[in-house]
Amino acid sequence: MALLLGVLMAGTLALATVDLDRMQRLAAERYGQQTAATVAEWRKLIDDITPLPDAEKLSRVNRFFNERVVWKQDAEIWRQNDYWATPLETLGRGLGDCEDFSVAKYMTLLLAGVEIEKLRITYVKAQMGGAYSKVFEAHMVLAYYASPAADPDVLDNMIDEIRPASRRPDLKPVFGFNSQGLWVRGAVAPATRNPGAKLSRWRDLLQRMAADGLG
């Protein structure tokens, strides 16, 4: 995953304009009936978990994507070094890298009623090869903050168990973001409420998700 600093663009998900029927139709048109059936399962998941406590939402959404999507690098999936896929693209291919898992989980939890203030797509340095390894790789996870100063829960495609960040010493946070701000190294207050003002992968992703029916 390429370094993400400087590529973010603020944007707000307008949930009132979400059209999941459009996404269902596009799934069938672009990828066939098998993907349309997977999108139908995804929509049922959202309906089922919306009334549940956040902890249960996190668990079920994390499991849904970790079980259905196979990790691959962007170069293998898209023939690009760094491409941020929409949830429809991720479900259609059944493949994704770390940011694709994180984005899909983020959007699903928003649709299921989790407050955006509690969710941050988070860029980290991941220690590879054990506690004594000096090898770190760029990685992305989804962090859930029960409160602004809380020890966040980490949703990760590399492990299925959701653990608090204090139990993930292998992850070194660099920054986290959502459509409302950017936080540096887990700070309580955002470094900016407008994380970037130029074209970026984040802005492009928001536009493509809107075209898919998610905005």
PyMOL commands that place a pseudoatom at each C-alpha (Angstrom):
pseudoatom trace, name=CA, resn=MET, resi=1, chain=A, elem=C, hetatm=0, pos=[0.000, 0.000, 0.000]
pseudoatom trace, name=CA, resn=ALA, resi=2, chain=A, elem=C, hetatm=0, pos=[1.479, 3.334, -1.042]
pseudoatom trace, name=CA, resn=LEU, resi=3, chain=A, elem=C, hetatm=0, pos=[2.023, 6.052, 1.544]
pseudoatom trace, name=CA, resn=LEU, resi=4, chain=A, elem=C, hetatm=0, pos=[-1.303, 7.787, 2.049]
pseudoatom trace, name=CA, resn=LEU, resi=5, chain=A, elem=C, hetatm=0, pos=[-0.212, 11.146, 3.442]
pseudoatom trace, name=CA, resn=GLY, resi=6, chain=A, elem=C, hetatm=0, pos=[-1.355, 13.987, 1.252]
pseudoatom trace, name=CA, resn=VAL, resi=7, chain=A, elem=C, hetatm=0, pos=[-3.959, 11.987, -0.663]
pseudoatom trace, name=CA, resn=LEU, resi=8, chain=A, elem=C, hetatm=0, pos=[-7.005, 12.496, 1.548]
pseudoatom trace, name=CA, resn=MET, resi=9, chain=A, elem=C, hetatm=0, pos=[-9.991, 14.587, 0.636]
pseudoatom trace, name=CA, resn=ALA, resi=10, chain=A, elem=C, hetatm=0, pos=[-12.748, 15.487, 3.075]
pseudoatom trace, name=CA, resn=GLY, resi=11, chain=A, elem=C, hetatm=0, pos=[-16.239, 14.428, 2.118]
pseudoatom trace, name=CA, resn=THR, resi=12, chain=A, elem=C, hetatm=0, pos=[-19.469, 13.629, 3.876]
pseudoatom trace, name=CA, resn=LEU, resi=13, chain=A, elem=C, hetatm=0, pos=[-21.543, 10.535, 3.261]
pseudoatom trace, name=CA, resn=ALA, resi=14, chain=A, elem=C, hetatm=0, pos=[-25.130, 11.605, 2.666]
pseudoatom trace, name=CA, resn=LEU, resi=15, chain=A, elem=C, hetatm=0, pos=[-26.933, 8.559, 3.975]
pseudoatom trace, name=CA, resn=ALA, resi=16, chain=A, elem=C, hetatm=0, pos=[-30.281, 10.021, 2.957]
pseudoatom trace, name=CA, resn=THR, resi=17, chain=A, elem=C, hetatm=0, pos=[-29.310, 9.523, -0.692]
pseudoatom trace, name=CA, resn=VAL, resi=18, chain=A, elem=C, hetatm=0, pos=[-28.146, 5.920, -0.395]
pseudoatom trace, name=CA, resn=ASP, resi=19, chain=A, elem=C, hetatm=0, pos=[-29.808, 3.696, -3.000]
pseudoatom trace, name=CA, resn=LEU, resi=20, chain=A, elem=C, hetatm=0, pos=[-29.098, 0.053, -2.219]
pseudoatom trace, name=CA, resn=ASP, resi=21, chain=A, elem=C, hetatm=0, pos=[-31.504, -1.091, -4.930]
pseudoatom trace, name=CA, resn=ARG, resi=22, chain=A, elem=C, hetatm=0, pos=[-29.219, 0.610, -7.449]
pseudoatom trace, name=CA, resn=MET, resi=23, chain=A, elem=C, hetatm=0, pos=[-26.231, -1.172, -5.953]
pseudoatom trace, name=CA, resn=GLN, resi=24, chain=A, elem=C, hetatm=0, pos=[-28.099, -4.467, -6.225]
pseudoatom trace, name=CA, resn=ARG, resi=25, chain=A, elem=C, hetatm=0, pos=[-28.854, -3.842, -9.914]
pseudoatom trace, name=CA, resn=LEU, resi=26, chain=A, elem=C, hetatm=0, pos=[-25.265, -2.836, -10.652]
pseudoatom trace, name=CA, resn=ALA, resi=27, chain=A, elem=C, hetatm=0, pos=[-24.009, -5.969, -8.916]
pseudoatom trace, name=CA, resn=ALA, resi=28, chain=A, elem=C, hetatm=0, pos=[-26.007, -8.135, -11.307]
pseudoatom trace, name=CA, resn=GLU, resi=29, chain=A, elem=C, hetatm=0, pos=[-25.127, -6.072, -14.397]
pseudoatom trace, name=CA, resn=ARG, resi=30, chain=A, elem=C, hetatm=0, pos=[-21.389, -5.860, -13.733]
pseudoatom trace, name=CA, resn=TYR, resi=31, chain=A, elem=C, hetatm=0, pos=[-20.600, -9.112, -11.979]
pseudoatom trace, name=CA, resn=GLY, resi=32, chain=A, elem=C, hetatm=0, pos=[-23.533, -11.507, -12.381]
pseudoatom trace, name=CA, resn=GLN, resi=33, chain=A, elem=C, hetatm=0, pos=[-26.070, -13.183, -10.155]
pseudoatom trace, name=CA, resn=GLN, resi=34, chain=A, elem=C, hetatm=0, pos=[-23.576, -14.601, -7.690]
pseudoatom trace, name=CA, resn=THR, resi=35, chain=A, elem=C, hetatm=0, pos=[-22.415, -11.110, -6.720]
pseudoatom trace, name=CA, resn=ALA, resi=36, chain=A, elem=C, hetatm=0, pos=[-26.019, -9.900, -6.679]
pseudoatom trace, name=CA, resn=ALA, resi=37, chain=A, elem=C, hetatm=0, pos=[-26.747, -12.673, -4.166]
pseudoatom trace, name=CA, resn=THR, resi=38, chain=A, elem=C, hetatm=0, pos=[-23.742, -11.610, -2.072]
pseudoatom trace, name=CA, resn=VAL, resi=39, chain=A, elem=C, hetatm=0, pos=[-24.958, -8.002, -2.083]
pseudoatom trace, name=CA, resn=ALA, resi=40, chain=A, elem=C, hetatm=0, pos=[-28.377, -9.264, -0.985]
pseudoatom trace, name=CA, resn=GLU, resi=41, chain=A, elem=C, hetatm=0, pos=[-26.674, -11.056, 1.942]
pseudoatom trace, name=CA, resn=TRP, resi=42, chain=A, elem=C, hetatm=0, pos=[-24.818, -7.832, 2.762]
pseudoatom trace, name=CA, resn=ARG, resi=43, chain=A, elem=C, hetatm=0, pos=[-28.067, -5.855, 2.777]
pseudoatom trace, name=CA, resn=LYS, resi=44, chain=A, elem=C, hetatm=0, pos=[-29.675, -8.429, 5.044]
pseudoatom trace, name=CA, resn=LEU, resi=45, chain=A, elem=C, hetatm=0, pos=[-26.687, -8.158, 7.368]
pseudoatom trace, name=CA, resn=ILE, resi=46, chain=A, elem=C, hetatm=0, pos=[-27.217, -4.405, 7.622]
pseudoatom trace, name=CA, resn=ASP, resi=47, chain=A, elem=C, hetatm=0, pos=[-30.920, -4.862, 8.344]
pseudoatom trace, name=CA, resn=ASP, resi=48, chain=A, elem=C, hetatm=0, pos=[-30.235, -7.562, 10.942]
pseudoatom trace, name=CA, resn=ILE, resi=49, chain=A, elem=C, hetatm=0, pos=[-27.566, -5.688, 12.891]
pseudoatom trace, name=CA, resn=THR, resi=50, chain=A, elem=C, hetatm=0, pos=[-28.997, -2.158, 12.836]
pseudoatom trace, name=CA, resn=PRO, resi=51, chain=A, elem=C, hetatm=0, pos=[-30.907, -2.594, 16.130]
pseudoatom trace, name=CA, resn=LEU, resi=52, chain=A, elem=C, hetatm=0, pos=[-28.001, -4.379, 17.861]
pseudoatom trace, name=CA, resn=PRO, resi=53, chain=A, elem=C, hetatm=0, pos=[-25.349, -2.918, 20.203]
pseudoatom trace, name=CA, resn=ASP, resi=54, chain=A, elem=C, hetatm=0, pos=[-22.237, -1.595, 18.519]
pseudoatom trace, name=CA, resn=ALA, resi=55, chain=A, elem=C, hetatm=0, pos=[-20.057, -4.445, 19.789]
pseudoatom trace, name=CA, resn=GLU, resi=56, chain=A, elem=C, hetatm=0, pos=[-22.226, -6.987, 17.981]
pseudoatom trace, name=CA, resn=LYS, resi=57, chain=A, elem=C, hetatm=0, pos=[-22.267, -4.861, 14.841]
pseudoatom trace, name=CA, resn=LEU, resi=58, chain=A, elem=C, hetatm=0, pos=[-18.477, -4.731, 14.815]
pseudoatom trace, name=CA, resn=SER, resi=59, chain=A, elem=C, hetatm=0, pos=[-18.159, -8.483, 15.272]
pseudoatom trace, name=CA, resn=ARG, resi=60, chain=A, elem=C, hetatm=0, pos=[-20.588, -9.436, 12.555]
pseudoatom trace, name=CA, resn=VAL, resi=61, chain=A, elem=C, hetatm=0, pos=[-19.335, -6.931, 9.987]
pseudoatom trace, name=CA, resn=ASN, resi=62, chain=A, elem=C, hetatm=0, pos=[-15.715, -7.904, 10.614]
pseudoatom trace, name=CA, resn=ARG, resi=63, chain=A, elem=C, hetatm=0, pos=[-16.571, -11.573, 10.193]
pseudoatom trace, name=CA, resn=PHE, resi=64, chain=A, elem=C, hetatm=0, pos=[-18.686, -10.973, 7.063]
pseudoatom trace, name=CA, resn=PHE, resi=65, chain=A, elem=C, hetatm=0, pos=[-15.861, -9.390, 5.077]
pseudoatom trace, name=CA, resn=ASN, resi=66, chain=A, elem=C, hetatm=0, pos=[-13.028, -11.485, 6.474]
pseudoatom trace, name=CA, resn=GLU, resi=67, chain=A, elem=C, hetatm=0, pos=[-14.881, -14.638, 5.428]
pseudoatom trace, name=CA, resn=ARG, resi=68, chain=A, elem=C, hetatm=0, pos=[-15.953, -13.471, 1.968]
pseudoatom trace, name=CA, resn=VAL, resi=69, chain=A, elem=C, hetatm=0, pos=[-13.016, -11.450, 0.684]
pseudoatom trace, name=CA, resn=VAL, resi=70, chain=A, elem=C, hetatm=0, pos=[-9.585, -12.885, -0.097]
pseudoatom trace, name=CA, resn=TRP, resi=71, chain=A, elem=C, hetatm=0, pos=[-6.593, -10.621, 0.453]
pseudoatom trace, name=CA, resn=LYS, resi=72, chain=A, elem=C, hetatm=0, pos=[-4.654, -9.744, -2.686]
pseudoatom trace, name=CA, resn=GLN, resi=73, chain=A, elem=C, hetatm=0, pos=[-2.437, -6.820, -3.609]
pseudoatom trace, name=CA, resn=ASP, resi=74, chain=A, elem=C, hetatm=0, pos=[-3.788, -4.086, -5.868]
pseudoatom trace, name=CA, resn=ALA, resi=75, chain=A, elem=C, hetatm=0, pos=[-1.270, -5.003, -8.563]
pseudoatom trace, name=CA, resn=GLU, resi=76, chain=A, elem=C, hetatm=0, pos=[-2.838, -8.453, -8.788]
pseudoatom trace, name=CA, resn=ILE, resi=77, chain=A, elem=C, hetatm=0, pos=[-6.450, -7.269, -8.666]
pseudoatom trace, name=CA, resn=TRP, resi=78, chain=A, elem=C, hetatm=0, pos=[-6.393, -3.973, -10.545]
pseudoatom trace, name=CA, resn=ARG, resi=79, chain=A, elem=C, hetatm=0, pos=[-2.976, -3.851, -12.244]
pseudoatom trace, name=CA, resn=GLN, resi=80, chain=A, elem=C, hetatm=0, pos=[-2.321, -0.666, -10.249]
pseudoatom trace, name=CA, resn=ASN, resi=81, chain=A, elem=C, hetatm=0, pos=[0.036, 0.009, -7.358]
pseudoatom trace, name=CA, resn=ASP, resi=82, chain=A, elem=C, hetatm=0, pos=[-2.638, 1.595, -5.172]
pseudoatom trace, name=CA, resn=TYR, resi=83, chain=A, elem=C, hetatm=0, pos=[-6.362, 1.472, -5.904]
pseudoatom trace, name=CA, resn=TRP, resi=84, chain=A, elem=C, hetatm=0, pos=[-9.142, 2.032, -3.363]
pseudoatom trace, name=CA, resn=ALA, resi=85, chain=A, elem=C, hetatm=0, pos=[-12.083, -0.189, -4.279]
pseudoatom trace, name=CA, resn=THR, resi=86, chain=A, elem=C, hetatm=0, pos=[-15.701, 0.549, -3.515]
pseudoatom trace, name=CA, resn=PRO, resi=87, chain=A, elem=C, hetatm=0, pos=[-17.601, -2.030, -1.459]
pseudoatom trace, name=CA, resn=LEU, resi=88, chain=A, elem=C, hetatm=0, pos=[-19.369, -3.142, -4.629]
pseudoatom trace, name=CA, resn=GLU, resi=89, chain=A, elem=C, hetatm=0, pos=[-16.049, -3.663, -6.406]
pseudoatom trace, name=CA, resn=THR, resi=90, chain=A, elem=C, hetatm=0, pos=[-14.675, -5.580, -3.434]
pseudoatom trace, name=CA, resn=LEU, resi=91, chain=A, elem=C, hetatm=0, pos=[-17.713, -7.847, -3.231]
pseudoatom trace, name=CA, resn=GLY, resi=92, chain=A, elem=C, hetatm=0, pos=[-17.747, -8.239, -7.017]
pseudoatom trace, name=CA, resn=ARG, resi=93, chain=A, elem=C, hetatm=0, pos=[-14.153, -9.406, -7.197]
pseudoatom trace, name=CA, resn=GLY, resi=94, chain=A, elem=C, hetatm=0, pos=[-14.197, -11.215, -3.863]
pseudoatom trace, name=CA, resn=LEU, resi=95, chain=A, elem=C, hetatm=0, pos=[-10.685, -9.816, -3.509]
pseudoatom trace, name=CA, resn=GLY, resi=96, chain=A, elem=C, hetatm=0, pos=[-9.206, -6.822, -1.742]
pseudoatom trace, name=CA, resn=ASP, resi=97, chain=A, elem=C, hetatm=0, pos=[-6.228, -5.387, 0.060]
pseudoatom trace, name=CA, resn=CYS, resi=98, chain=A, elem=C, hetatm=0, pos=[-6.209, -3.843, 3.513]
pseudoatom trace, name=CA, resn=GLU, resi=99, chain=A, elem=C, hetatm=0, pos=[-7.789, -0.511, 2.575]
pseudoatom trace, name=CA, resn=ASP, resi=100, chain=A, elem=C, hetatm=0, pos=[-10.574, -2.288, 0.692]
pseudoatom trace, name=CA, resn=PHE, resi=101, chain=A, elem=C, hetatm=0, pos=[-11.452, -4.332, 3.782]
pseudoatom trace, name=CA, resn=SER, resi=102, chain=A, elem=C, hetatm=0, pos=[-11.336, -1.204, 5.948]
pseudoatom trace, name=CA, resn=VAL, resi=103, chain=A, elem=C, hetatm=0, pos=[-13.486, 0.896, 3.616]
pseudoatom trace, name=CA, resn=ALA, resi=104, chain=A, elem=C, hetatm=0, pos=[-16.093, -1.855, 3.209]
pseudoatom trace, name=CA, resn=LYS, resi=105, chain=A, elem=C, hetatm=0, pos=[-16.362, -2.333, 6.975]
pseudoatom trace, name=CA, resn=TYR, resi=106, chain=A, elem=C, hetatm=0, pos=[-16.518, 1.430, 7.558]
pseudoatom trace, name=CA, resn=MET, resi=107, chain=A, elem=C, hetatm=0, pos=[-19.347, 1.935, 5.074]
pseudoatom trace, name=CA, resn=THR, resi=108, chain=A, elem=C, hetatm=0, pos=[-21.295, -1.066, 6.338]
pseudoatom trace, name=CA, resn=LEU, resi=109, chain=A, elem=C, hetatm=0, pos=[-21.134, 0.098, 9.942]
pseudoatom trace, name=CA, resn=LEU, resi=110, chain=A, elem=C, hetatm=0, pos=[-22.244, 3.599, 8.948]
pseudoatom trace, name=CA, resn=LEU, resi=111, chain=A, elem=C, hetatm=0, pos=[-25.223, 2.104, 7.113]
pseudoatom trace, name=CA, resn=ALA, resi=112, chain=A, elem=C, hetatm=0, pos=[-26.010, 0.019, 10.203]
pseudoatom trace, name=CA, resn=GLY, resi=113, chain=A, elem=C, hetatm=0, pos=[-26.216, 3.167, 12.332]
pseudoatom trace, name=CA, resn=VAL, resi=114, chain=A, elem=C, hetatm=0, pos=[-22.799, 3.438, 13.978]
pseudoatom trace, name=CA, resn=GLU, resi=115, chain=A, elem=C, hetatm=0, pos=[-21.943, 7.101, 14.525]
pseudoatom trace, name=CA, resn=ILE, resi=116, chain=A, elem=C, hetatm=0, pos=[-19.298, 8.379, 12.148]
pseudoatom trace, name=CA, resn=GLU, resi=117, chain=A, elem=C, hetatm=0, pos=[-17.459, 10.023, 15.066]
pseudoatom trace, name=CA, resn=LYS, resi=118, chain=A, elem=C, hetatm=0, pos=[-16.667, 6.540, 16.385]
pseudoatom trace, name=CA, resn=LEU, resi=119, chain=A, elem=C, hetatm=0, pos=[-15.081, 5.210, 13.195]
pseudoatom trace, name=CA, resn=ARG, resi=120, chain=A, elem=C, hetatm=0, pos=[-11.665, 5.998, 11.753]
pseudoatom trace, name=CA, resn=ILE, resi=121, chain=A, elem=C, hetatm=0, pos=[-9.984, 4.316, 8.821]
pseudoatom trace, name=CA, resn=THR, resi=122, chain=A, elem=C, hetatm=0, pos=[-6.480, 4.081, 10.222]
pseudoatom trace, name=CA, resn=TYR, resi=123, chain=A, elem=C, hetatm=0, pos=[-3.104, 3.909, 8.525]
pseudoatom trace, name=CA, resn=VAL, resi=124, chain=A, elem=C, hetatm=0, pos=[-0.573, 1.974, 10.612]
pseudoatom trace, name=CA, resn=LYS, resi=125, chain=A, elem=C, hetatm=0, pos=[2.864, 0.439, 10.401]
pseudoatom trace, name=CA, resn=ALA, resi=126, chain=A, elem=C, hetatm=0, pos=[2.432, -3.296, 11.009]
pseudoatom trace, name=CA, resn=GLN, resi=127, chain=A, elem=C, hetatm=0, pos=[5.254, -5.306, 12.554]
pseudoatom trace, name=CA, resn=MET, resi=128, chain=A, elem=C, hetatm=0, pos=[5.727, -8.451, 10.501]
pseudoatom trace, name=CA, resn=GLY, resi=129, chain=A, elem=C, hetatm=0, pos=[7.380, -11.630, 11.757]
pseudoatom trace, name=CA, resn=GLY, resi=130, chain=A, elem=C, hetatm=0, pos=[6.909, -11.452, 15.512]
pseudoatom trace, name=CA, resn=ALA, resi=131, chain=A, elem=C, hetatm=0, pos=[7.630, -9.255, 18.509]
pseudoatom trace, name=CA, resn=TYR, resi=132, chain=A, elem=C, hetatm=0, pos=[11.355, -8.971, 17.853]
pseudoatom trace, name=CA, resn=SER, resi=133, chain=A, elem=C, hetatm=0, pos=[11.120, -8.280, 14.143]
pseudoatom trace, name=CA, resn=LYS, resi=134, chain=A, elem=C, hetatm=0, pos=[12.397, -5.003, 12.760]
pseudoatom trace, name=CA, resn=VAL, resi=135, chain=A, elem=C, hetatm=0, pos=[10.279, -5.353, 9.630]
pseudoatom trace, name=CA, resn=PHE, resi=136, chain=A, elem=C, hetatm=0, pos=[7.310, -2.984, 9.396]
pseudoatom trace, name=CA, resn=GLU, resi=137, chain=A, elem=C, hetatm=0, pos=[4.912, -2.677, 6.489]
pseudoatom trace, name=CA, resn=ALA, resi=138, chain=A, elem=C, hetatm=0, pos=[2.230, -0.144, 5.610]
pseudoatom trace, name=CA, resn=HIS, resi=139, chain=A, elem=C, hetatm=0, pos=[-1.194, -1.426, 6.573]
pseudoatom trace, name=CA, resn=MET, resi=140, chain=A, elem=C, hetatm=0, pos=[-4.729, -0.141, 7.072]
pseudoatom trace, name=CA, resn=VAL, resi=141, chain=A, elem=C, hetatm=0, pos=[-7.340, -1.121, 9.651]
pseudoatom trace, name=CA, resn=LEU, resi=142, chain=A, elem=C, hetatm=0, pos=[-10.654, 0.220, 10.911]
pseudoatom trace, name=CA, resn=ALA, resi=143, chain=A, elem=C, hetatm=0, pos=[-10.678, 1.615, 14.448]
pseudoatom trace, name=CA, resn=TYR, resi=144, chain=A, elem=C, hetatm=0, pos=[-13.803, 2.008, 16.601]
pseudoatom trace, name=CA, resn=TYR, resi=145, chain=A, elem=C, hetatm=0, pos=[-13.717, 4.581, 19.422]
pseudoatom trace, name=CA, resn=ALA, resi=146, chain=A, elem=C, hetatm=0, pos=[-16.469, 4.197, 22.023]
pseudoatom trace, name=CA, resn=SER, resi=147, chain=A, elem=C, hetatm=0, pos=[-15.476, 7.712, 23.121]
pseudoatom trace, name=CA, resn=PRO, resi=148, chain=A, elem=C, hetatm=0, pos=[-12.895, 10.172, 21.728]
pseudoatom trace, name=CA, resn=ALA, resi=149, chain=A, elem=C, hetatm=0, pos=[-10.276, 9.189, 24.326]
pseudoatom trace, name=CA, resn=ALA, resi=150, chain=A, elem=C, hetatm=0, pos=[-11.059, 5.459, 24.375]
pseudoatom trace, name=CA, resn=ASP, resi=151, chain=A, elem=C, hetatm=0, pos=[-8.674, 2.623, 23.615]
pseudoatom trace, name=CA, resn=PRO, resi=152, chain=A, elem=C, hetatm=0, pos=[-10.059, 1.803, 20.153]
pseudoatom trace, name=CA, resn=ASP, resi=153, chain=A, elem=C, hetatm=0, pos=[-11.152, -1.618, 18.988]
pseudoatom trace, name=CA, resn=VAL, resi=154, chain=A, elem=C, hetatm=0, pos=[-9.321, -2.720, 15.840]
pseudoatom trace, name=CA, resn=LEU, resi=155, chain=A, elem=C, hetatm=0, pos=[-11.008, -4.458, 12.911]
pseudoatom trace, name=CA, resn=ASP, resi=156, chain=A, elem=C, hetatm=0, pos=[-8.269, -6.066, 10.834]
pseudoatom trace, name=CA, resn=ASN, resi=157, chain=A, elem=C, hetatm=0, pos=[-8.251, -8.378, 7.849]
pseudoatom trace, name=CA, resn=MET, resi=158, chain=A, elem=C, hetatm=0, pos=[-5.051, -10.060, 9.110]
pseudoatom trace, name=CA, resn=ILE, resi=159, chain=A, elem=C, hetatm=0, pos=[-6.709, -11.507, 12.225]
pseudoatom trace, name=CA, resn=ASP, resi=160, chain=A, elem=C, hetatm=0, pos=[-10.357, -12.284, 12.871]
pseudoatom trace, name=CA, resn=GLU, resi=161, chain=A, elem=C, hetatm=0, pos=[-10.463, -11.375, 16.547]
pseudoatom trace, name=CA, resn=ILE, resi=162, chain=A, elem=C, hetatm=0, pos=[-11.356, -7.764, 17.303]
pseudoatom trace, name=CA, resn=ARG, resi=163, chain=A, elem=C, hetatm=0, pos=[-8.891, -6.539, 19.900]
pseudoatom trace, name=CA, resn=PRO, resi=164, chain=A, elem=C, hetatm=0, pos=[-8.339, -3.169, 21.581]
pseudoatom trace, name=CA, resn=ALA, resi=165, chain=A, elem=C, hetatm=0, pos=[-5.341, -1.276, 20.251]
pseudoatom trace, name=CA, resn=SER, resi=166, chain=A, elem=C, hetatm=0, pos=[-3.546, -1.833, 23.559]
pseudoatom trace, name=CA, resn=ARG, resi=167, chain=A, elem=C, hetatm=0, pos=[-3.490, -5.551, 22.671]
pseudoatom trace, name=CA, resn=ARG, resi=168, chain=A, elem=C, hetatm=0, pos=[-2.108, -4.906, 19.192]
pseudoatom trace, name=CA, resn=PRO, resi=169, chain=A, elem=C, hetatm=0, pos=[1.493, -3.854, 19.911]
pseudoatom trace, name=CA, resn=ASP, resi=170, chain=A, elem=C, hetatm=0, pos=[2.323, -4.955, 16.379]
pseudoatom trace, name=CA, resn=LEU, resi=171, chain=A, elem=C, hetatm=0, pos=[0.439, -1.943, 14.989]
pseudoatom trace, name=CA, resn=LYS, resi=172, chain=A, elem=C, hetatm=0, pos=[1.936, 1.547, 15.176]
pseudoatom trace, name=CA, resn=PRO, resi=173, chain=A, elem=C, hetatm=0, pos=[-0.677, 4.190, 14.305]
pseudoatom trace, name=CA, resn=VAL, resi=174, chain=A, elem=C, hetatm=0, pos=[0.313, 6.953, 11.920]
pseudoatom trace, name=CA, resn=PHE, resi=175, chain=A, elem=C, hetatm=0, pos=[-3.019, 8.667, 11.317]
pseudoatom trace, name=CA, resn=GLY, resi=176, chain=A, elem=C, hetatm=0, pos=[-6.729, 7.920, 11.138]
pseudoatom trace, name=CA, resn=PHE, resi=177, chain=A, elem=C, hetatm=0, pos=[-9.481, 9.609, 9.175]
pseudoatom trace, name=CA, resn=ASN, resi=178, chain=A, elem=C, hetatm=0, pos=[-13.129, 9.627, 8.306]
pseudoatom trace, name=CA, resn=SER, resi=179, chain=A, elem=C, hetatm=0, pos=[-15.186, 12.044, 6.253]
pseudoatom trace, name=CA, resn=GLN, resi=180, chain=A, elem=C, hetatm=0, pos=[-15.117, 14.615, 9.051]
pseudoatom trace, name=CA, resn=GLY, resi=181, chain=A, elem=C, hetatm=0, pos=[-11.457, 14.895, 10.005]
pseudoatom trace, name=CA, resn=LEU, resi=182, chain=A, elem=C, hetatm=0, pos=[-7.969, 13.501, 10.341]
pseudoatom trace, name=CA, resn=TRP, resi=183, chain=A, elem=C, hetatm=0, pos=[-6.283, 12.433, 13.579]
pseudoatom trace, name=CA, resn=VAL, resi=184, chain=A, elem=C, hetatm=0, pos=[-2.540, 11.975, 13.964]
pseudoatom trace, name=CA, resn=ARG, resi=185, chain=A, elem=C, hetatm=0, pos=[-1.239, 9.008, 16.015]
pseudoatom trace, name=CA, resn=GLY, resi=186, chain=A, elem=C, hetatm=0, pos=[-4.495, 8.436, 17.881]
pseudoatom trace, name=CA, resn=ALA, resi=187, chain=A, elem=C, hetatm=0, pos=[-4.835, 11.990, 19.202]
pseudoatom trace, name=CA, resn=VAL, resi=188, chain=A, elem=C, hetatm=0, pos=[-8.143, 12.882, 20.847]
pseudoatom trace, name=CA, resn=ALA, resi=189, chain=A, elem=C, hetatm=0, pos=[-8.563, 16.089, 18.848]
pseudoatom trace, name=CA, resn=PRO, resi=190, chain=A, elem=C, hetatm=0, pos=[-8.367, 16.059, 15.051]
pseudoatom trace, name=CA, resn=ALA, resi=191, chain=A, elem=C, hetatm=0, pos=[-5.395, 17.694, 13.404]
pseudoatom trace, name=CA, resn=THR, resi=192, chain=A, elem=C, hetatm=0, pos=[-7.793, 19.082, 10.824]
pseudoatom trace, name=CA, resn=ARG, resi=193, chain=A, elem=C, hetatm=0, pos=[-11.489, 19.034, 10.013]
pseudoatom trace, name=CA, resn=ASN, resi=194, chain=A, elem=C, hetatm=0, pos=[-10.630, 19.342, 6.335]
pseudoatom trace, name=CA, resn=PRO, resi=195, chain=A, elem=C, hetatm=0, pos=[-8.072, 16.655, 5.538]
pseudoatom trace, name=CA, resn=GLY, resi=196, chain=A, elem=C, hetatm=0, pos=[-6.899, 17.852, 2.183]
pseudoatom trace, name=CA, resn=ALA, resi=197, chain=A, elem=C, hetatm=0, pos=[-8.353, 20.101, -0.446]
pseudoatom trace, name=CA, resn=LYS, resi=198, chain=A, elem=C, hetatm=0, pos=[-7.226, 18.538, -3.709]
pseudoatom trace, name=CA, resn=LEU, resi=199, chain=A, elem=C, hetatm=0, pos=[-8.134, 15.517, -5.791]
pseudoatom trace, name=CA, resn=SER, resi=200, chain=A, elem=C, hetatm=0, pos=[-7.244, 12.313, -4.063]
pseudoatom trace, name=CA, resn=ARG, resi=201, chain=A, elem=C, hetatm=0, pos=[-7.982, 8.629, -3.772]
pseudoatom trace, name=CA, resn=TRP, resi=202, chain=A, elem=C, hetatm=0, pos=[-10.387, 9.373, -0.925]
pseudoatom trace, name=CA, resn=ARG, resi=203, chain=A, elem=C, hetatm=0, pos=[-12.314, 11.926, -2.941]
pseudoatom trace, name=CA, resn=ASP, resi=204, chain=A, elem=C, hetatm=0, pos=[-12.318, 9.656, -5.971]
pseudoatom trace, name=CA, resn=LEU, resi=205, chain=A, elem=C, hetatm=0, pos=[-13.547, 6.782, -3.821]
pseudoatom trace, name=CA, resn=LEU, resi=206, chain=A, elem=C, hetatm=0, pos=[-16.404, 8.865, -2.385]
pseudoatom trace, name=CA, resn=GLN, resi=207, chain=A, elem=C, hetatm=0, pos=[-17.485, 9.800, -5.904]
pseudoatom trace, name=CA, resn=ARG, resi=208, chain=A, elem=C, hetatm=0, pos=[-17.357, 6.224, -7.143]
pseudoatom trace, name=CA, resn=MET, resi=209, chain=A, elem=C, hetatm=0, pos=[-19.258, 4.963, -4.099]
pseudoatom trace, name=CA, resn=ALA, resi=210, chain=A, elem=C, hetatm=0, pos=[-21.939, 7.584, -4.773]
pseudoatom trace, name=CA, resn=ALA, resi=211, chain=A, elem=C, hetatm=0, pos=[-22.204, 6.335, -8.347]
pseudoatom trace, name=CA, resn=ASP, resi=212, chain=A, elem=C, hetatm=0, pos=[-22.657, 2.813, -6.977]
pseudoatom trace, name=CA, resn=GLY, resi=213, chain=A, elem=C, hetatm=0, pos=[-25.560, 3.976, -4.808]
pseudoatom trace, name=CA, resn=LEU, resi=214, chain=A, elem=C, hetatm=0, pos=[-23.665, 4.713, -1.593]
pseudoatom trace, name=CA, resn=GLY, resi=215, chain=A, elem=C, hetatm=0, pos=[-23.983, 8.470, -1.378]
for i in range(1, 215): cmd.bond("trace and resi %d" % i, "trace and resi %d" % (i + 1))
show_as sticks, trace
zoom trace
